[in-house]
Amino acid sequence: MEMAESKMKTLFWRTEFYGAITGGGVASLYKGLTGGLLKLGHDVSFASSGRLDLDNKVSTHYIPYSKFFRNLPEVLCLPYNKESVRNIKKIIDLEKPDLLFQHHHDFNYGGAIIKKELEIPFFLHCDFIQLWVKENWGKLYFKQLLKWAEEIQWANADRIFVISSVVKEMMDEFGVDKRKIIVNPNGADPDVFHPDINGSIIREKYGIKDKYIIGFSGTFGYWHGVEVLASAIKNLSKMIPEAIVMFIGDGELRPQIEAIIKHDNVEKNAIITGFLPYQEVPKYLATCDVLVSPCVHSNDGSPFFNSPIKLFEYLAMGKPIVASDIGQQSEVIKKGINGLLSEEKSIEDLCDKIFKIYYDELLAASLSKNARKDAVNKYNWTVNAQRIINAYSDVKQPNS
């Protein structure tokens, strides 16, 4: 991978004010992007209201927030904008970054202020359109204020990074200049997640040395499809007598998963690990014979716009994968090449695809090899970081 012509420094700015961000997708995103830039020989600093364990080469800054904001987030967003901007100016004066990379959050227009006052290149990372999220999945009291804040950010950002093509299409419908938008899906670190990790200690821990392990990792949110996987255990235990389904993680749907497992009387075929430290996850994935990502659309019919980090970590592990045929998963997983796609919410098809991998060792080996290859060449954080560098070069030298 080519290096940029000269070393640059990026300041990542997380403006959301709800506390620690030590786990989950946000943590993986920042560990990945900052690590990718470091690997490419660049400098990185990070500012946030929540603590995050990053590489010691990353200069980190903590912008305090009041926990009272949790009670009235919309009312207090304007003074928080003022406070966070005041702090980030001091950090910019200290760090002297070449680029400000802000994570988009509701009611925050701080990046636009910095862009206008300091004339520093400003990139915005958007997981989705906050106005849409609030209107469809949450509560919204000051619609016009939120719309105004988002439009200010979009207008002033030099580039807008989104996690999927679905988000890009929807932002285009909302009037965002699509020439600014760059699809930068999530990824994995192939040096952290790799096929040479020994998972035998985990098998010994749970007494599953000779079992066939079907693994899922992540938080147990609705769109992860964990209830579908739990409901599949009964069939899987009949098709593969030595099958164990391992849920690596925890979350709000754990009670529902446990209820399904108990109802189907398959407790001996299921393991729920609970939340794990990030550094422990690769060992648990290494334990598995096949990894699944049975994501589902929301009940309200909204589009699946996510970019599941688990999918890229699976690829990096060099494991055979079964993923539901929706959204970005349909783009990343090539049928029969680097994984298998199953029909969304179909327990029968999910089981059939898992059994196909179980039965055909040559297929499993081929899928595993191609999965790892794609993780290394396409879906790792260094590739994502390079997109940021390329975009910065375009902004600084638009006619070169």
FIZA-234359 format. One line per 4 residues: number of its first residue (from 0); for each residue y, x, z of C-alpha. Coordinates in steps of 0.02 Angstrom, whole numbers. Layout:
BEGIN
NUM> Y:X:Z | ...
***
This chain:
BEGIN
0> 0:0:0 | 169:67:-50 | 295:114:80 | 477:57:69
4> 598:189:5 | 670:215:178 | 631:166:357 | 702:0:413
8> 715:-88:580 | 678:-273:601 | 734:-373:752 | 620:-523:781
12> 706:-664:875 | 609:-804:958 | 738:-935:1009 | 624:-1070:1079
16> 655:-1085:1266 | 495:-1153:1342 | 431:-998:1427 | 290:-873:1407
20> 208:-850:1237 | 66:-739:1289 | -72:-829:1194 | -114:-936:1043
24> -47:-931:867 | 129:-875:913 | 62:-722:1003 | -52:-679:857
28> 92:-698:734 | 205:-577:824 | 70:-453:868 | 21:-456:685
32> 190:-442:601 | 260:-312:720 | 98:-213:709 | 100:-224:519
36> 276:-156:507 | 233:-14:626 | 83:32:519 | 197:41:368
40> 309:164:460 | 453:51:509 | 540:15:674 | 530:-151:764
44> 618:-236:908 | 584:-406:983 | 691:-530:1081 | 626:-690:1159
48> 640:-808:1306 | 455:-781:1342 | 358:-624:1384 | 240:-556:1253
52> 126:-405:1262 | 165:-304:1105 | 133:-125:1051 | 229:-4:1163
56> 320:58:1009 | 408:-110:998 | 572:-117:1091 | 570:-284:1184
60> 710:-387:1259 | 703:-540:1370 | 836:-675:1354 | 831:-781:1514
64> 827:-969:1504 | 840:-1111:1628 | 682:-1211:1661 | 797:-1360:1676
68> 804:-1358:1484 | 629:-1432:1484 | 697:-1596:1551 | 839:-1623:1427
72> 805:-1505:1279 | 913:-1595:1153 | 1062:-1616:1269 | 1062:-1433:1320
76> 1026:-1357:1150 | 1209:-1320:1112 | 1244:-1217:1268 | 1079:-1128:1241
80> 1133:-1084:1065 | 1291:-1007:1137 | 1196:-911:1271 | 1060:-846:1156
84> 1186:-792:1023 | 1289:-701:1155 | 1133:-606:1209 | 1068:-568:1036
88> 1236:-492:989 | 1217:-368:1131 | 1040:-328:1076 | 1097:-303:896
92> 1234:-186:955 | 1103:-87:1050 | 961:-88:922 | 1066:-86:762
96> 932:-175:658 | 936:-185:469 | 863:-361:470 | 863:-511:586
100> 702:-613:576 | 716:-776:673 | 579:-901:714 | 643:-1074:670
104> 657:-1200:812 | 736:-1369:835 | 923:-1377:866 | 949:-1189:850
108> 1072:-1121:721 | 1098:-950:799 | 1041:-852:647 | 1174:-932:541
112> 1308:-880:667 | 1247:-700:668 | 1239:-697:478 | 1419:-754:462
116> 1492:-647:601 | 1394:-485:581 | 1341:-499:397 | 1167:-438:435
120> 1025:-495:319 | 946:-649:398 | 768:-709:369 | 699:-870:443
124> 516:-904:484 | 476:-1091:472 | 311:-1163:530 | 372:-1333:473
128> 524:-1448:461 | 576:-1490:637 | 661:-1654:588 | 497:-1715:513
132> 395:-1657:663 | 510:-1742:789 | 518:-1904:691 | 331:-1915:660
136> 250:-1832:812 | 379:-1831:950 | 539:-1907:1014 | 707:-1885:933
140> 873:-1943:1006 | 1000:-1844:907 | 933:-1851:730 | 1094:-1805:642
144> 1121:-1655:755 | 947:-1588:719 | 968:-1618:532 | 1135:-1529:536
148> 1065:-1379:631 | 918:-1358:512 | 1026:-1372:356 | 1145:-1239:424
152> 999:-1121:452 | 924:-1153:280 | 1090:-1130:193 | 1128:-964:277
156> 956:-883:278 | 934:-752:143 | 748:-790:135 | 639:-923:217
160> 459:-879:257 | 335:-1023:270 | 151:-1023:319 | 81:-1128:176
164> 116:-1198:4 | 119:-1372:80 | 268:-1324:189 | 356:-1250:37
168> 332:-1410:-61 | 399:-1518:80 | 550:-1406:109 | 587:-1419:-77
172> 584:-1609:-57 | 707:-1592:88 | 828:-1501:-28 | 798:-1321:25
176> 830:-1193:-113 | 651:-1152:-165 | 707:-985:-235 | 730:-929:-55
180> 558:-986:3 | 415:-862:19 | 239:-918:66 | 173:-795:194
184> 11:-865:269 | -56:-805:434 | -177:-660:440 | -282:-546:547
188> -287:-363:596 | -444:-291:514 | -440:-146:636 | -455:-267:783
192> -571:-394:702 | -710:-304:608 | -899:-313:576 | -943:-159:680
196> -904:-242:846 | -1059:-261:955 | -1075:-435:1028 | -1240:-406:1117
200> -1158:-399:1289 | -1097:-578:1264 | -1271:-636:1214 | -1339:-555:1372
204> -1203:-636:1477 | -1253:-811:1422 | -1439:-778:1402 | -1439:-817:1216
208> -1512:-657:1147 | -1626:-739:1019 | -1521:-890:977 | -1430:-934:815
212> -1247:-943:866 | -1126:-1058:776 | -951:-1011:831 | -778:-1089:837
216> -623:-1008:911 | -453:-1077:956 | -362:-1205:1058 | -443:-1376:1059
220> -308:-1475:970 | -343:-1629:865 | -317:-1546:696 | -446:-1411:738
224> -586:-1536:715 | -677:-1487:875 | -739:-1665:902 | -823:-1659:732
228> -910:-1498:779 | -963:-1566:948 | -1036:-1721:863 | -1133:-1608:744
232> -1229:-1519:883 | -1361:-1656:896 | -1407:-1638:712 | -1393:-1449:712
236> -1514:-1435:860 | -1643:-1531:758 | -1614:-1432:598 | -1605:-1263:687
240> -1703:-1272:851 | -1629:-1108:916 | -1450:-1162:876 | -1310:-1138:1003
244> -1133:-1196:965 | -1007:-1085:1053 | -831:-1152:1078 | -726:-997:1105
248> -569:-1059:1191 | -505:-1213:1280 | -376:-1350:1263 | -326:-1531:1279
252> -481:-1601:1194 | -604:-1513:1307 | -644:-1674:1404 | -686:-1763:1241
256> -797:-1619:1184 | -889:-1618:1350 | -911:-1807:1343 | -989:-1797:1169
260> -1105:-1657:1222 | -1161:-1752:1376 | -1184:-1915:1282 | -1292:-1830:1150
264> -1390:-1737:1284 | -1363:-1568:1202 | -1292:-1471:1349 | -1420:-1334:1322
268> -1358:-1311:1144 | -1174:-1288:1184 | -1063:-1161:1270 | -877:-1179:1308
272> -805:-1011:1358 | -634:-1068:1419 | -476:-970:1381 | -505:-785:1349
276> -389:-635:1342 | -343:-596:1162 | -434:-429:1166 | -596:-515:1215
280> -602:-635:1067 | -672:-511:938 | -825:-478:1048 | -862:-663:1057
284> -842:-685:870 | -958:-538:844 | -1090:-633:942 | -1094:-773:812
288> -1206:-788:660 | -1090:-910:570 | -910:-961:605 | -836:-1133:573
292> -661:-1204:550 | -685:-1394:536 | -500:-1437:528 | -445:-1616:496
296> -291:-1710:440 | -191:-1804:570 | -231:-1986:600 | -60:-2036:535
300> -103:-1971:362 | 22:-1828:367 | -19:-1674:262 | -119:-1530:332
304> 15:-1396:324 | -61:-1270:445 | -118:-1092:415 | -265:-1071:537
308> -262:-896:609 | -444:-916:658 | -493:-925:475 | -420:-753:439
312> -497:-678:595 | -664:-748:537 | -642:-664:369 | -600:-498:452
316> -757:-508:559 | -861:-509:400 | -955:-666:450 | -1015:-812:343
320> -892:-955:359 | -897:-1144:341 | -725:-1225:332 | -671:-1403:294
324> -604:-1428:119 | -421:-1464:161 | -251:-1381:146 | -241:-1192:146
328> -425:-1178:189 | -465:-1242:15 | -358:-1102:-57 | -424:-960:50
332> -609:-1003:48 | -686:-988:-125 | -844:-1092:-133 | -999:-984:-127
336> -900:-822:-135 | -818:-788:33 | -874:-946:123 | -928:-1127:103
340> -819:-1282:106 | -876:-1443:187 | -811:-1619:170 | -678:-1659:300
344> -746:-1753:452 | -921:-1761:377 | -1045:-1712:512 | -1187:-1718:387
348> -1104:-1603:261 | -1049:-1482:398 | -1228:-1471:460 | -1296:-1450:283
352> -1178:-1306:245 | -1220:-1218:409 | -1406:-1242:375 | -1384:-1172:199
356> -1317:-1010:273 | -1452:-1008:407 | -1589:-1031:277 | -1524:-911:144
360> -1503:-736:214 | -1447:-665:46 | -1310:-795:34 | -1254:-758:212
364> -1244:-572:174 | -1146:-600:13 | -1021:-717:97 | -998:-595:239
368> -964:-447:124 | -836:-542:19 | -752:-616:172 | -719:-444:244
372> -657:-381:76 | -531:-522:62 | -470:-495:240 | -437:-312:207
376> -356:-335:36 | -266:-502:49 | -256:-580:221 | -205:-448:345
380> -41:-431:439 | 8:-272:348 | 8:-366:183 | 118:-498:266
384> 235:-366:333 | 249:-291:160 | 312:-459:95 | 453:-449:222
388> 496:-273:164 | 493:-324:-19 | 606:-473:17 | 727:-361:111
392> 734:-243:-37 | 771:-389:-153 | 913:-448:-41 | 991:-276:-27
396> 969:-232:-211 | 959:-397:-305 | 983:-321:-478 | 871:-169:-460
***
